[in-house]
Amino acid sequence: MSAQAGALADVRHGWPSLFAYSALRMPLALLELPLFVLLPNFYSRSLGLDLAIIGIVLFAGRLIDALADPLIGSTMDRLRARFDYRHWIWFALPVLVIGFAAMFAPPSNSEWALAAWLAATSVVTYLAYSTVSIAYQSWGAGIGTNTVERTRVTTTREGFGLLGVVCASALLAPRYVVPLVAGFALLSLVSAVAAAYAPAPSVARAPRSPGTMAFGNWAAWREVLETPSFRWLLGAFMLNGVATAIPATLVLFFVRDVVGGDDGSIALFLISYFAAGALGMPLWVHLARRFGLRTTWLVGMASSVLAFMWALSLGHGDTLPFLAVCVLTGLALGSDLAIPPALLSATIADAGHDGSREGSYFGLWNLATKMNLAIAAGLALPALAWMGYEPGRGTDTLALSLAYAALPCALKLAAGVVVLLAPLPHTGPSQPPRHLPHGGA
């Protein structure tokens, strides 16, 4: 029996093996919210670093990281015979723990020292995070053989992720950095042990024809990018990803200076958002089974646009309406987390690259993810600073509202058009899978 066949056989045993694979998503998600949401606020409000400098530094660090992702992914493909995806995860997790802790412990408060420390620790942390993420996602792409199975894998994995984010939401303040780092380290250790009992990553297989497997990183990337459905999917993913990354970058500023919330309300908003996302995951599995992946993602985008249009009208004291916006956008978040990776897995299989090119696909996919974050930080934060917005001063909150709510709506609508026109593989309604248990994630 091949390793990939063995992986599918393991999944037939039920949820335990799928949970063992999905467990790692929880510590990664526990890290993400502080890393991408708290960090700009921490360096601005707590340490006094200029908002424009933060945006430029984060843009540069994320750009370096993004450009490294395809190289990381193609290197994993070339070394599959010697190192499976779990080896890369086990190697990079300790580096990630150390880098994450260092980001929130700068040795000096001088402006240039802070900027240099933020830049250096960001690059180390982002590269370690990329290594773990690419290996983890590539591993998951080999689990499941049809639309519903792939959706169950991604929703179960992202359900664990949302649990991690909910925990991070309750600890999203500088005074909780130590518990966050300790919790991340502990959960990483547990999930690393659990990975040994998860469905085994498939080994690299021989090409299906002499011309199928190209050697070298550039050849691998070219082969992947020559897949039309992947190019279209990647374009939609980037537009939608920027639309999601901008509110994530600005949410703490929006809550404090537009809605007028405090630390307690911020925690409530974030927990409601991510809890709604976790609870809504079975809904997206059901919709994908009934209507297919493409239609389900479009429904999620439309729901998010309607909710963000409401957010555009909010002002000081609108705590309950913003809580409702958080719940609605949280429900829509589930489609963004579950559907694109399932579509990518289907695209890889449809192109005949399953078992040989997953690392290259997810390397480019992660590059797009990091570019989304870089664009959000590198454009939104400096633009707000140049328009006169200063955190905590009550200045130019209209610009903040437009950046937080209106711009994401426009980008999501553009992403929806791309999804409608894209030549994606058929992922229409299908029967319940034979190899995974029935029921929600």
ABEGO torsion letter per residue (X at the ends): XBAAAAAAAAAAAEAAAAAAAAAAAAAAAAAAAAAAAAAAAAAAAAAGBBAAAAAAAAAAAAAAAAAAAAAAAAAAAAAAAABBAAAAAAAAAAAAAAAAAAAABBABABAAAAAAAAAAAAAAAAAAAAAAAAAAAAAAAABEABAAAAAAAAAAAAAAAAAAAAAAAAABBAAAAAAAAAAAAAAAAAAAAAAAABBBBBBBBBBABAAABBBEAAAAAAAAAABAAAAAAAAAAAAAAAAAAAAAAAAAAAAAAAAGBBAAAAAAAAAAAAAAAAAAAAAAAAAAAAAEAAAAAAAAAAAAAAAAAAAAABBBGBAAAAAAAAAAAAAAAAAAAAAAAAAAAAAAAAAGABGAAAAAAAAAAAAAAAAAAAAAAAAAAAAAAAAGBBBGAGBGAAAAAAAAAAAAAAAAAAAAAAAAABBBBBABBBBBBAABBBEBX
